[in-house]
Amino acid sequence: MTFKQSFRIVNLHVIIFFIWSFRICDCFTEVVYEGKKYVAEGSPFNISCIKSSYGVPKWTRNGQSVDALGPDYDVIEKDLPDDGVRMELRVKMALWKHRGHYKCDPMSQKSHDIEIVPSEESDEQMQNQPRIQLRPHMTLKLVCEQEENVVFPINWYKDGSRLLEEKENPRIRMHKRTLTISKATEADAGEYTCVIEMAGLSYPFADHLGSRIKVTYPARVEKFSRQIRPILNRNLSLECEVQGFPVPRVSWFVDGFPIEEFRLNDSRYDAVDNLQGMPGSVLFIQDVDYKDNRQITCTTVNIDGADETSAQLAVRENAIITNEEDQGEGVILTPGHILVLQCNNTDDPSAGIQWLKNGLPLNTSDGRILEEISNNSLVIKNTLESDCGNYTCKSANQEAIIPVRSIVKIAPVDSSRNVVQNQNIVLLCNVTQGTPLPTVQWRKDKEPLNMSDPRITVKTDLRGVEATEVIISDAKFEDRAQYTCIVTNEISSANATILVRVKDKYAALWPFLGICAEVAVLCAIIFIYEKRRQKPDFDESETEHNTENKKFVSLTKV
């Protein structure tokens, strides 16, 4: 065996070792992400992850630590009772530069993607930036703006991920400064960067060459059915599914009027985000009525084009009966107890039932969830609060939605607390349960607490419930009161009260001064007493001395 062959075998073993090491590390560093994928430019966003204690707890974007990306990012880390770690990354104002692949553990293969929906102003700025419009099924060719005699290799990255040449049926090819993609598809749209990699360094640590090139794709919308039949007295959620790069903006029209204008006369209409956070992509109509037989239009636009789709609403009665006590009011979930949902198709009792949760198929791998076909029911054992949501039962061409919610609960609080003057008063209202997400209000002696007071700071918990913590700085005597937090959601409310007493900052000094005064008085009394006791003794001794002298004189004369 030659030295060259031995060297190749050793390299192969090293590569296999690192691959298996990486897989083993990934097994121990299980990561679960929460957060939106799409964020409107200028809006805040946050990503949270729950990971095991193994690995490296560190947030990165496209492989680079967020600590090196500027002060835009706020990181919050909290240890969990089961040796896990909950990490949260917050950005107050989303910008185009914040899009990318985020990881809370560089050793994990999982990541959370953030896509920014640019504003109209950003579209105007992009008009002057390098960009190429993608044409499906055609060849896409990009050239790195760099001198031809570059010594070090040039690599290409798309949206922060390195591109590799395909060995079998190569569709992606790289030669010198040129990147060629054959039979381009919509998925090839994105932001491309050419990078020179020196001394083994790779993106984002390597030197960046040329300018970033945006490969854009015109906005496109999935067409609606000609007619949509919502159910009477139920809520309607109609999603406008759009594609394109940059991510297009969505607008809704009702009978030709913008929804922002239409809802001034009918507040039941609104445009809300979808589950992935796509801004305004879902049309929501509360308590559908026959007067809602209107034409609905969704339009979408980005820098390269626009598209739209329309549908006519035709309201109908629901043929499916659920096991809700009051149809449409939903079911209350008690964590730890069994939950049973049932649907019956009155039009066709023999028709099968398909169950969805929040519009998605059920997690069949969860052993707690069981579909009983014999009585068209869904059974969930050992329920968790995460089991709350909107459950849909579909039968033939009919469907019904059963909202599953949980009541509000608050962790016990102390009945009273003493605070020293000029210190901070910290009021906690720990909301342990409640779906939909509850709201918190604070009262001071039965009157609303003035949240505009500059001494008051309000904080939000990890679930997103606002005002769960109130800090009153520089405590004053007038802050003495009974503080009550009132937590409310759509189905229940709860409250907790604490009495706060403000003590004088010199209160501990007065007993000491009193003791000192008592000691001083006692010392004075003892001193005076001793003085007076010693004076008679002195006078008596003087008298005795004078008498003896007189006797001595008398004897002398004799």
Rosetta blueprint (number, residue, H / E / L):
1 M L
2 T L
3 F H
4 K H
5 Q H
6 S H
7 F H
8 R H
9 I H
10 V H
11 N H
12 L H
13 H H
14 V H
15 I H
16 I H
17 F H
18 F H
19 I H
20 W H
21 S H
22 F H
23 R H
24 I H
25 C H
26 D H
27 C H
28 F H
29 T L
30 E L
31 V E
32 V E
33 Y E
34 E E
35 G E
36 K L
37 K L
38 Y E
39 V E
40 A E
41 E L
42 G L
43 S L
44 P L
45 F E
46 N E
47 I E
48 S E
49 C E
50 I E
51 K E
52 S E
53 S L
54 Y L
55 G L
56 V L
57 P L
58 K L
59 W L
60 T E
61 R E
62 N L
63 G L
64 Q E
65 S E
66 V H
67 D H
68 A H
69 L H
70 G L
71 P L
72 D L
73 Y E
74 D E
75 V E
76 I E
77 E E
78 K E
79 D E
80 L L
81 P L
82 D L
83 D L
84 G E
85 V E
86 R E
87 M E
88 E E
89 L E
90 R E
91 V E
92 K L
93 M L
94 A L
95 L L
96 W H
97 K H
98 H H
99 R L
100 G E
101 H E
102 Y E
103 K E
104 C L
105 D L
106 P L
107 M L
108 S L
109 Q L
110 K L
111 S L
112 H E
113 D E
114 I E
115 E E
116 I E
117 V E
118 P L
119 S L
120 E H
121 E H
122 S H
123 D H
124 E H
125 Q H
126 M H
127 Q L
128 N L
129 Q L
130 P L
131 R E
132 I E
133 Q E
134 L L
135 R L
136 P L
137 H L
138 M L
139 T L
140 L E
141 K E
142 L E
143 V E
144 C L
145 E L
146 Q L
147 E L
148 E L
149 N L
150 V L
151 V L
152 F L
153 P L
154 I E
155 N E
156 W E
157 Y E
158 K E
159 D L
160 G L
161 S E
162 R E
163 L L
164 L L
165 E L
166 E L
167 K L
168 E L
169 N L
170 P L
171 R L
172 I E
173 R E
174 M E
175 H E
176 K L
177 R L
178 T E
179 L E
180 T E
181 I E
182 S L
183 K L
184 A L
185 T L
186 E H
187 A H
188 D H
189 A L
190 G E
191 E E
192 Y E
193 T E
194 C E
195 V E
196 I E
197 E L
198 M L
199 A L
200 G L
201 L L
202 S L
203 Y L
204 P L
205 F L
206 A L
207 D E
208 H E
209 L E
210 G E
211 S E
212 R E
213 I E
214 K E
215 V E
216 T E
217 Y E
218 P E
219 A E
220 R E
221 V E
222 E L
223 K L
224 F L
225 S L
226 R L
227 Q E
228 I E
229 R L
230 P L
231 I E
232 L L
233 N L
234 R L
235 N L
236 L E
237 S E
238 L E
239 E E
240 C L
241 E L
242 V E
243 Q E
244 G E
245 F E
246 P L
247 V L
248 P L
249 R E
250 V E
251 S E
252 W E
253 F E
254 V E
255 D L
256 G L
257 F E
258 P E
259 I H
260 E H
261 E H
262 F H
263 R L
264 L L
265 N L
266 D L
267 S L
268 R L
269 Y E
270 D E
271 A E
272 V E
273 D L
274 N L
275 L L
276 Q L
277 G L
278 M L
279 P L
280 G L
281 S L
282 V E
283 L E
284 F E
285 I E
286 Q L
287 D L
288 V L
289 D L
290 Y H
291 K H
292 D H
293 N L
294 R L
295 Q E
296 I E
297 T E
298 C E
299 T E
300 T E
301 V E
302 N E
303 I L
304 D L
305 G E
306 A E
307 D E
308 E E
309 T E
310 S E
311 A E
312 Q E
313 L E
314 A L
315 V L
316 R E
317 E L
318 N L
319 A L
320 I E
321 I E
322 T E
323 N L
324 E L
325 E L
326 D L
327 Q L
328 G L
329 E L
330 G L
331 V E
332 I E
333 L L
334 T L
335 P L
336 G L
337 H L
338 I L
339 L E
340 V E
341 L E
342 Q E
343 C E
344 N E
345 N E
346 T L
347 D L
348 D L
349 P L
350 S L
351 A L
352 G L
353 I L
354 Q E
355 W E
356 L E
357 K E
358 N L
359 G L
360 L E
361 P E
362 L L
363 N L
364 T L
365 S L
366 D L
367 G L
368 R L
369 I E
370 L E
371 E E
372 E E
373 I H
374 S H
375 N H
376 N L
377 S E
378 L E
379 V E
380 I E
381 K L
382 N L
383 T L
384 L L
385 E H
386 S H
387 D H
388 C L
389 G E
390 N E
391 Y E
392 T E
393 C E
394 K E
395 S E
396 A L
397 N L
398 Q E
399 E E
400 A E
401 I E
402 I E
403 P E
404 V E
405 R E
406 S E
407 I E
408 V E
409 K E
410 I E
411 A L
412 P L
413 V L
414 D L
415 S L
416 S E
417 R E
418 N E
419 V E
420 V E
421 Q L
422 N L
423 Q L
424 N L
425 I E
426 V E
427 L E
428 L E
429 C L
430 N L
431 V E
432 T E
433 Q E
434 G E
435 T E
436 P L
437 L L
438 P L
439 T E
440 V E
441 Q E
442 W E
443 R E
444 K E
445 D L
446 K L
447 E E
448 P E
449 L L
450 N L
451 M L
452 S L
453 D L
454 P L
455 R L
456 I E
457 T E
458 V E
459 K E
460 T L
461 D L
462 L L
463 R L
464 G L
465 V L
466 E L
467 A L
468 T L
469 E E
470 V E
471 I E
472 I E
473 S L
474 D L
475 A L
476 K L
477 F H
478 E H
479 D H
480 R L
481 A E
482 Q E
483 Y E
484 T E
485 C E
486 I E
487 V E
488 T E
489 N L
490 E L
491 I L
492 S L
493 S E
494 A E
495 N E
496 A E
497 T E
498 I E
499 L E
500 V E
501 R E
502 V E
503 K E
504 D L
505 K L
506 Y L
507 A L
508 A L
509 L H
510 W H
511 P H
512 F H
513 L H
514 G H
515 I H
516 C H
517 A H
518 E H
519 V H
520 A H
521 V H
522 L H
523 C H
524 A H
525 I H
526 I H
527 F H
528 I H
529 Y H
530 E H
531 K H
532 R H
533 R H
534 Q H
535 K H
536 P H
537 D H
538 F H
539 D H
540 E H
541 S H
542 E H
543 T H
544 E H
545 H H
546 N H
547 T H
548 E H
549 N H
550 K H
551 K H
552 F H
553 V H
554 S H
555 L H
556 T H
557 K H
558 V L
